[in-house]
Amino acid sequence: MANPELNRKTQTKVEDSSSLKGTLTSVLLLGGFLVLSWIGVFLLFINRF
């Protein structure tokens, strides 16, 4: 018995490659916040001595 689904061509929906500028911006902002937080905690630690 032949399988009719084997010869049917299926098209996969490919999403358009959208711009990742918003992702880069949010990652940079989050990274900047983390770095500034660590610097603040480090300075607080140094000033306690």
Chimera marker file (.cmm) of the C-alpha trace (Angstrom):
<marker_set name="trace">
<marker id="1" x="0.000" y="0.000" z="0.000" r="1" g="1" b="0" radius="0.5"/>
<marker id="2" x="1.523" y="3.302" z="-1.064" r="1" g="1" b="0" radius="0.5"/>
<marker id="3" x="1.635" y="6.178" z="1.361" r="1" g="1" b="0" radius="0.5"/>
<marker id="4" x="0.282" y="9.281" z="-0.433" r="1" g="1" b="0" radius="0.5"/>
<marker id="5" x="1.775" y="11.643" z="2.151" r="1" g="1" b="0" radius="0.5"/>
<marker id="6" x="5.348" y="10.870" z="1.107" r="1" g="1" b="0" radius="0.5"/>
<marker id="7" x="5.063" y="12.617" z="-2.257" r="1" g="1" b="0" radius="0.5"/>
<marker id="8" x="3.314" y="15.708" z="-0.962" r="1" g="1" b="0" radius="0.5"/>
<marker id="9" x="5.590" y="18.708" z="-0.608" r="1" g="1" b="0" radius="0.5"/>
<marker id="10" x="5.107" y="20.507" z="2.664" r="1" g="1" b="0" radius="0.5"/>
<marker id="11" x="6.061" y="24.089" z="3.113" r="1" g="1" b="0" radius="0.5"/>
<marker id="12" x="7.470" y="25.114" z="6.424" r="1" g="1" b="0" radius="0.5"/>
<marker id="13" x="6.641" y="28.607" z="7.550" r="1" g="1" b="0" radius="0.5"/>
<marker id="14" x="9.840" y="30.535" z="8.018" r="1" g="1" b="0" radius="0.5"/>
<marker id="15" x="9.561" y="33.604" z="10.167" r="1" g="1" b="0" radius="0.5"/>
<marker id="16" x="11.219" y="36.680" z="8.804" r="1" g="1" b="0" radius="0.5"/>
<marker id="17" x="14.522" y="37.539" z="10.401" r="1" g="1" b="0" radius="0.5"/>
<marker id="18" x="13.503" y="40.504" z="12.463" r="1" g="1" b="0" radius="0.5"/>
<marker id="19" x="15.877" y="43.105" z="13.778" r="1" g="1" b="0" radius="0.5"/>
<marker id="20" x="17.484" y="42.286" z="17.100" r="1" g="1" b="0" radius="0.5"/>
<marker id="21" x="18.277" y="45.885" z="18.016" r="1" g="1" b="0" radius="0.5"/>
<marker id="22" x="15.703" y="45.868" z="20.822" r="1" g="1" b="0" radius="0.5"/>
<marker id="23" x="17.166" y="42.670" z="22.225" r="1" g="1" b="0" radius="0.5"/>
<marker id="24" x="20.684" y="44.102" z="22.105" r="1" g="1" b="0" radius="0.5"/>
<marker id="25" x="19.519" y="47.281" z="23.815" r="1" g="1" b="0" radius="0.5"/>
<marker id="26" x="17.748" y="45.436" z="26.620" r="1" g="1" b="0" radius="0.5"/>
<marker id="27" x="20.709" y="43.111" z="27.179" r="1" g="1" b="0" radius="0.5"/>
<marker id="28" x="23.110" y="46.061" z="27.315" r="1" g="1" b="0" radius="0.5"/>
<marker id="29" x="20.845" y="47.886" z="29.767" r="1" g="1" b="0" radius="0.5"/>
<marker id="30" x="20.560" y="44.826" z="31.976" r="1" g="1" b="0" radius="0.5"/>
<marker id="31" x="24.319" y="44.240" z="31.816" r="1" g="1" b="0" radius="0.5"/>
<marker id="32" x="24.986" y="47.879" z="32.669" r="1" g="1" b="0" radius="0.5"/>
<marker id="33" x="22.642" y="47.663" z="35.628" r="1" g="1" b="0" radius="0.5"/>
<marker id="34" x="24.394" y="44.538" z="36.906" r="1" g="1" b="0" radius="0.5"/>
<marker id="35" x="27.855" y="46.068" z="36.498" r="1" g="1" b="0" radius="0.5"/>
<marker id="36" x="26.813" y="49.276" z="38.252" r="1" g="1" b="0" radius="0.5"/>
<marker id="37" x="25.237" y="47.244" z="41.056" r="1" g="1" b="0" radius="0.5"/>
<marker id="38" x="28.422" y="45.233" z="41.554" r="1" g="1" b="0" radius="0.5"/>
<marker id="39" x="30.532" y="48.409" z="41.540" r="1" g="1" b="0" radius="0.5"/>
<marker id="40" x="28.197" y="49.990" z="44.091" r="1" g="1" b="0" radius="0.5"/>
<marker id="41" x="28.351" y="46.979" z="46.376" r="1" g="1" b="0" radius="0.5"/>
<marker id="42" x="32.134" y="46.805" z="46.004" r="1" g="1" b="0" radius="0.5"/>
<marker id="43" x="32.525" y="50.500" z="46.865" r="1" g="1" b="0" radius="0.5"/>
<marker id="44" x="30.230" y="50.078" z="49.841" r="1" g="1" b="0" radius="0.5"/>
<marker id="45" x="32.336" y="47.124" z="50.979" r="1" g="1" b="0" radius="0.5"/>
<marker id="46" x="35.575" y="49.098" z="50.589" r="1" g="1" b="0" radius="0.5"/>
<marker id="47" x="34.210" y="52.134" z="52.470" r="1" g="1" b="0" radius="0.5"/>
<marker id="48" x="33.213" y="50.001" z="55.456" r="1" g="1" b="0" radius="0.5"/>
<marker id="49" x="36.875" y="49.412" z="56.323" r="1" g="1" b="0" radius="0.5"/>
<link id1="1" id2="2" r="1" g="1" b="0" radius="0.2"/>
<link id1="2" id2="3" r="1" g="1" b="0" radius="0.2"/>
<link id1="3" id2="4" r="1" g="1" b="0" radius="0.2"/>
<link id1="4" id2="5" r="1" g="1" b="0" radius="0.2"/>
<link id1="5" id2="6" r="1" g="1" b="0" radius="0.2"/>
<link id1="6" id2="7" r="1" g="1" b="0" radius="0.2"/>
<link id1="7" id2="8" r="1" g="1" b="0" radius="0.2"/>
<link id1="8" id2="9" r="1" g="1" b="0" radius="0.2"/>
<link id1="9" id2="10" r="1" g="1" b="0" radius="0.2"/>
<link id1="10" id2="11" r="1" g="1" b="0" radius="0.2"/>
<link id1="11" id2="12" r="1" g="1" b="0" radius="0.2"/>
<link id1="12" id2="13" r="1" g="1" b="0" radius="0.2"/>
<link id1="13" id2="14" r="1" g="1" b="0" radius="0.2"/>
<link id1="14" id2="15" r="1" g="1" b="0" radius="0.2"/>
<link id1="15" id2="16" r="1" g="1" b="0" radius="0.2"/>
<link id1="16" id2="17" r="1" g="1" b="0" radius="0.2"/>
<link id1="17" id2="18" r="1" g="1" b="0" radius="0.2"/>
<link id1="18" id2="19" r="1" g="1" b="0" radius="0.2"/>
<link id1="19" id2="20" r="1" g="1" b="0" radius="0.2"/>
<link id1="20" id2="21" r="1" g="1" b="0" radius="0.2"/>
<link id1="21" id2="22" r="1" g="1" b="0" radius="0.2"/>
<link id1="22" id2="23" r="1" g="1" b="0" radius="0.2"/>
<link id1="23" id2="24" r="1" g="1" b="0" radius="0.2"/>
<link id1="24" id2="25" r="1" g="1" b="0" radius="0.2"/>
<link id1="25" id2="26" r="1" g="1" b="0" radius="0.2"/>
<link id1="26" id2="27" r="1" g="1" b="0" radius="0.2"/>
<link id1="27" id2="28" r="1" g="1" b="0" radius="0.2"/>
<link id1="28" id2="29" r="1" g="1" b="0" radius="0.2"/>
<link id1="29" id2="30" r="1" g="1" b="0" radius="0.2"/>
<link id1="30" id2="31" r="1" g="1" b="0" radius="0.2"/>
<link id1="31" id2="32" r="1" g="1" b="0" radius="0.2"/>
<link id1="32" id2="33" r="1" g="1" b="0" radius="0.2"/>
<link id1="33" id2="34" r="1" g="1" b="0" radius="0.2"/>
<link id1="34" id2="35" r="1" g="1" b="0" radius="0.2"/>
<link id1="35" id2="36" r="1" g="1" b="0" radius="0.2"/>
<link id1="36" id2="37" r="1" g="1" b="0" radius="0.2"/>
<link id1="37" id2="38" r="1" g="1" b="0" radius="0.2"/>
<link id1="38" id2="39" r="1" g="1" b="0" radius="0.2"/>
<link id1="39" id2="40" r="1" g="1" b="0" radius="0.2"/>
<link id1="40" id2="41" r="1" g="1" b="0" radius="0.2"/>
<link id1="41" id2="42" r="1" g="1" b="0" radius="0.2"/>
<link id1="42" id2="43" r="1" g="1" b="0" radius="0.2"/>
<link id1="43" id2="44" r="1" g="1" b="0" radius="0.2"/>
<link id1="44" id2="45" r="1" g="1" b="0" radius="0.2"/>
<link id1="45" id2="46" r="1" g="1" b="0" radius="0.2"/>
<link id1="46" id2="47" r="1" g="1" b="0" radius="0.2"/>
<link id1="47" id2="48" r="1" g="1" b="0" radius="0.2"/>
<link id1="48" id2="49" r="1" g="1" b="0" radius="0.2"/>
</marker_set>
